[in-house]
Amino acid sequence: CPESYEAYRTGLDTDRLQKRLEEFLQRETNALRLTEEYAKAVSLPKIRHFLEQELAYRMWRAQEQGLLYREQPFVLGIEAGRLDPDLPAEEKVLIQGIIDVFFIENGEIVLLDYKTDVIDSLEALWNRYSVQIQYYEEALTKLMRMPVKERILYSFYLEKYQ
């Protein structure tokens, strides 16, 4: 069990990782959870790059502790006026969605959303998705009864996160 990110990186066998990713895609295709077309569209180098990041190490540590949550559905009730000032403020609107991943680190939530948008910068990505992330944070805070300490967008296109 690597004690640090450096040990995690040193211990990564990129050839083995590539093979395991290919096997995973094949299993998903064979099980009909993924079409051949989508499987061919997956960029294994971009996934490998993600798995080499410190963020992936943090996720792995959380998984080892049973504190990694993926594809978490949620329903959040908000005042209608937050969506549109012309709607009656006293009415509630339900927002539902699926949070890509979050994990618990030192008793607080780290919220992560993956994006594949073709985009110029992380700033542009945040501008596009900040409201969505805000709803995710609100839902998680209520669901888990703990604060969100970090909100992260990972761009597979840019191969960066913030």
Disulfide bonds with the S-S distance in Angstrom:
none
